[in-house]
Amino acid sequence: MPGVHEHCFTLDSVTEANHFHQRLLNHFLKMKASGSEGPLNVVVVGGGATGVELAAELYKITDYLPVYGFSTIQRRSLAVHLIEASDRILNGLPWHISQKASLILSGLGANILTNASVESVDRDGVSLKGDKKIAADVVVWCAGVKCQETLKNIGGLTTNPINQIVVDMTLRSADDTSIYALGDCASLTLDDGSRVPPRAQSAHQMASCVCQNIINQLAGSPCESFTYRDHGSLVSFAEYSTVGVLAGLMGKKVFVEGGIAKYLYISLYRLHQIALHGYLRTALLALVGRINRRLRPALKLH
């Protein structure tokens, strides 16, 4: 799409996130030096979980800045425009979750635009289909999941248009049974014709399956077919709220919100850490994190 590479920030790596963080703070520093009350226009393209959570985090920054001497910066000093191509944000989640998310973000001051297709991006803002233009000081691209170009047909393997490696039900490449792929870089079509969604729980489940299948393959045993189980999703709105839906008994979905949802959100994060680092290291990481929250500033200005 014209202008995306030149004028948009992405959050695909820590380096890119740090560049975005610094650009945002530089804008606030200019506002402080000039005495301007803004608003600073930030366009977030993509109303999925990443875009929605980012919008809330941006408003949290404006709550912290006055503590650091940015006395002219208030919540109204920031205008976040969240652009989503479908008819609602968090389109992959139940309707009432999307509605709750819209209420929370609108209450913070965000401008939510649905059924809005981006046609191009330039230094002045984002052009939408229908000759509408959104002025922007900063644009963050959070729309869709696409793997790095290095994965495109890597080693002669079959990949899809977004550079995911096409795998069979055992998570092995369709071209080479000695190569496994999982998470966002794997494209798996389930028996019902749907695709495994690009979520952390998908990658977690795939990792367990791949681990067992490698053991089976080395032992000369048949590989297991992957079965995706949707345990629900949780969305955090910084310190303002957390909402989500969990898989309940008898296949029913359970809506959670507030403190319980926040606890579950943190617990889920810890479970992913345990899978990667083990119980002891995860406990130490949690302890260090708690200490750092006491010693380090809530907002980095460098």
C-alpha atoms as one frame of an Amber mdcrd trajectory, in Angstrom:
protein
   0.000   0.000   0.000   1.417   3.429  -0.932   3.249   5.165   1.896   2.952
   2.501   4.580   6.624   1.558   4.585   7.787   5.186   4.521   5.369   6.811
   6.968   4.105   4.144   9.393   5.534   2.646  12.544   5.076  -1.060  13.178
   5.471  -3.037  16.384   7.046  -6.166  14.922  10.225  -5.895  17.002  11.557
  -4.259  20.156  13.653  -1.895  18.028  10.601  -0.675  16.093   8.620  -0.270
  19.315  11.442   1.796  20.825  11.532   4.047  17.745   7.801   4.641  18.062
   8.148   5.309  21.796  10.866   7.900  21.196   8.974   9.639  18.380   5.897
   9.917  20.582   7.870  11.409  23.470   9.602  13.854  21.117   6.203  15.168
  20.047   5.167  15.634  23.669   8.475  17.409  24.411   7.775  19.837  21.556
   4.302  20.462  22.942   5.764  21.152  26.383   8.402  23.536  25.001   5.834
  25.508  23.013   3.163  25.416  25.698   0.790  23.759  23.258  -2.138  21.728
  24.566  -2.441  19.801  21.307  -4.001  17.605  20.409  -1.347  15.250  19.118
  -3.018  13.142  16.424  -2.062   9.463  16.460  -3.654   7.120  13.916  -3.701
   3.417  14.754  -4.550   1.289  11.714  -6.100  -2.017  12.729  -8.801  -2.644
  15.304  -7.597  -6.043  16.465  -6.266  -6.788  19.937  -2.914  -5.081  19.256
  -4.456  -1.848  17.980  -7.080  -1.725  20.721  -4.601  -2.338  23.542  -2.170
   0.195  22.056  -4.879   2.877  21.958  -5.532   2.412  25.681  -1.810   2.437
  26.502  -1.385   5.732  24.651  -3.961   7.403  26.858  -2.254   5.984  29.930
   0.877   7.917  28.911  -1.035  11.200  29.132  -2.023  10.310  32.695   1.642
   9.852  33.668   3.256  12.795  31.860   2.113  15.572  34.264   4.069  13.813
  37.033   7.232  14.372  34.972   6.709  18.094  34.537   4.507  18.021  31.432
   1.928  20.197  33.143   0.162  21.209  29.919  -0.382  17.605  28.811  -3.773
  16.152  29.646  -5.848  13.358  28.206  -7.430  15.765  25.736  -3.913  16.593
  24.502  -3.976  13.287  22.645  -6.359  12.304  19.853  -6.202   8.627  18.927
  -7.957   7.610  15.708  -8.501   3.844  15.539  -9.203   2.680  11.972 -10.807
  -0.707  11.307 -11.812  -2.050   7.890 -14.599  -4.325   9.186 -17.859  -3.273
  10.825 -16.503  -3.431  14.402 -13.257  -3.525  16.347 -12.127  -6.883  17.767
 -14.013  -8.497  14.925 -12.768 -11.971  15.853 -14.387 -11.799  19.292 -18.078
 -11.851  20.282 -20.144  -8.775  19.526 -20.610  -7.713  23.158 -16.819  -7.706
  23.685 -16.459  -5.356  20.721 -19.181  -3.104  22.117 -17.537  -3.008  25.545
 -14.188  -2.187  23.973 -15.758   0.630  21.950 -17.331   2.104  25.081 -14.046
   2.013  27.002 -11.983   3.583  24.219 -14.616   6.199  23.393 -14.728   7.093
  27.073 -10.982   7.717  26.980 -11.414  10.000  23.978 -10.560   7.731  21.052
 -12.169   8.254  17.662 -13.183   4.833  16.314 -13.722   4.531  12.563 -15.170
   1.228  11.318 -15.848   0.164   7.734 -12.882   2.383   6.888 -10.399   1.199
   4.265  -6.977   2.824   4.084  -5.895   3.701   0.545  -2.581   5.436   1.223
  -0.428   7.084   3.874   1.684  10.221   3.515   3.536  12.613   5.821   0.327
  14.513   6.580  -1.914  11.590   7.477  -3.991   8.681   6.240  -6.247   8.702
   3.176  -9.360   6.542   3.402 -11.589   5.170   0.701 -14.201   7.768  -0.194
 -11.820  10.748  -0.338 -11.648  11.116   3.444  -8.364  12.124   5.064  -7.330
  11.771   8.716  -4.580  14.193   9.730  -1.853  12.473  11.719   1.376  13.348
  13.476   2.138   9.659  14.017   0.746   6.573  12.255   1.074   3.053  13.677
   0.270   0.080  11.457  -1.310  -2.779  13.428  -3.431  -4.270  10.650  -3.086
  -7.930   9.828  -0.318 -10.435  10.357   2.378 -10.893   7.740   5.579 -12.829
   8.163   8.975 -11.473   7.256   9.925 -11.514   3.573  12.764 -13.919   4.406
  10.143 -16.661   4.841   8.690 -16.233   1.354   9.272 -19.570  -0.421  12.196
 -20.180   1.927  14.171 -23.215   0.845  11.602 -23.919  -1.856   8.834 -24.501
   0.699   5.262 -23.604  -0.192   4.116 -20.373   1.460   0.866 -18.431   1.277
   0.450 -14.757   0.225   1.395 -13.542   3.728   4.570 -15.666   3.750   3.312
 -18.351   6.143   4.649 -21.860   5.575   1.848 -24.206   4.514   1.725 -27.186
   6.907  -0.331 -30.361   7.227  -2.281 -31.483  10.308   0.934 -32.694  11.957
   2.409 -29.175  11.554   5.009 -30.392   9.077   5.708 -28.583   5.833   3.619
 -29.757   2.911   6.900 -30.168   0.991   9.275 -31.635   3.588   8.174 -33.801
   6.524  11.394 -33.041   8.400  10.492 -29.341   8.702   7.952 -28.091  11.233
   6.361 -24.642  11.478   4.188 -23.165  14.193   2.643 -19.942  15.415   2.258
 -16.951  13.120   4.654 -18.402  10.528   2.478 -21.498   9.936  -0.624 -21.733
   7.757  -2.888 -24.617   8.787  -6.345 -25.215   7.378  -8.532 -27.222   9.767
 -11.024 -29.902   8.767 -13.908 -27.412   8.856 -12.127 -25.151   6.378 -11.167
 -22.499   8.940  -7.610 -21.459   9.688  -5.877 -21.505  13.037  -6.027 -17.886
  14.276  -2.766 -15.978  14.905  -2.997 -15.923  18.702  -0.630 -16.728  21.538
  -2.742 -19.696  22.626  -2.501 -21.120  19.100   1.299 -20.926  19.163   1.359
 -22.434  22.664  -0.759 -25.404  21.597   1.215 -25.829  18.381   4.505 -25.832
  20.296   3.303 -28.698  22.495   2.196 -30.656  19.427   5.468 -30.051  17.556
   7.507 -31.091  20.595   5.636 -34.385  20.867   5.766 -35.018  17.124   9.535
 -34.509  16.975   9.888 -37.071  19.774   7.559 -39.444  17.929   9.377 -38.962
  14.619  12.777 -39.676  16.182  11.335 -42.786  17.824   9.796 -43.969  14.565
   6.239 -43.534  15.873   3.327 -41.897  14.009   2.955 -38.143  14.420  -0.140
 -36.730  16.092  -2.614 -34.453  14.330  -2.964 -30.974  15.769  -6.260 -30.076
  17.419  -6.939 -26.415  18.102  -8.930 -25.605  21.228 -10.195 -22.059  21.630
  -9.987 -21.253  25.341 -11.196 -17.702  24.830  -9.499 -14.313  24.622  -8.674
 -11.471  27.005  -8.034  -7.841  26.077  -6.326  -5.395  28.438  -7.073  -1.664
  28.317  -3.977  -0.585  30.254  -4.975   0.198  33.850  -8.511   1.170  32.907
 -10.118  -2.243  32.448  -9.747  -5.785  31.143 -12.464  -7.704  29.335 -12.688
 -11.076  27.687 -14.548 -14.243  26.960 -13.556 -17.697  28.176 -14.590 -21.169
  27.117 -17.017 -22.502  29.713 -18.719 -25.809  30.334 -20.929 -27.378  27.666
 -19.252 -25.216  25.031 -20.742 -21.987  26.365 -18.746 -18.748  26.467 -18.304
 -16.883  29.750 -17.876 -13.096  29.762 -15.363 -11.713  32.289 -14.493  -8.131
  33.144 -12.604  -6.025  35.668 -10.396  -7.470  38.401 -11.107 -11.111  37.600
 -10.289 -10.578  33.928  -7.102  -8.709  34.853  -6.002 -11.555  37.127  -6.669
 -14.086  34.362  -4.780 -11.908  31.849  -1.685 -11.830  34.075  -2.004 -15.539
  34.896  -2.125 -16.414  31.204   1.042 -14.402  30.625   2.752 -16.290  33.459
   1.698 -19.625  31.960   3.400 -18.683  28.694   6.530 -17.743  30.657   6.450
 -21.068  32.509   6.301 -22.918  29.192   9.400 -21.037  28.010  11.480 -20.688
  31.181  10.147 -23.164  33.749   8.654 -22.482  37.172  11.777 -21.257  38.984
  12.885 -18.709  36.411   9.309 -17.472  35.954   9.013 -16.956  39.717  12.259
 -14.972  39.675  11.074 -12.913  36.701   7.835 -12.119  38.534   9.787 -11.071
  41.635  12.180  -8.880  39.637   9.234  -7.312  37.831   7.558  -6.444  41.121
  10.773  -4.890  42.459  11.302  -2.892  39.257   7.785  -1.475  39.491   8.792
  -0.067  42.863  12.183   1.260  41.823  11.817   2.290  38.190   9.659   5.088
  36.807   6.311   4.112  35.311   7.245   5.910  32.083  10.642   5.952  30.375
  11.601   9.354  28.999  14.629   8.069  27.084
